[in-house]
Amino acid sequence: MKERHEIHKIRDVKIVGDYALRLTYEDGKENVVDLDGVLFGEIYAPLRDKALFRQVHIDSEVPTIVWPNGADFDPETLYYWDEYRPAWLKAAEEWTKKRG
């Protein structure tokens, strides 16, 4: 993980799988962010409804992805998703154990 928080802006989002998005950032970087396995909890669990998930868009005020239910992700987390994903998966697993 990064020592300091970087500011990144998402410029484009495309749905490329059930829970996967191709994101384009201000510097031209593109990556695919697969959110399968991390959509748990009060805010993120509703996104497992594919119809709701497909309503993703870029917020007009803060350049990150958002959904109508208020769910969003920090653009830095998405920019470095390969690094952050294991921690998100672990947190989702812990949450489901607690809810068990």
Secondary structure by P-SEA (a helix, b strand, c coil): cccbbbbbbbccccccccccccccccccbbbbbbcccccccccccccccccccccbbbbcccccccccccccccaaaaaacccaaaaaaaaaaaaaaaac
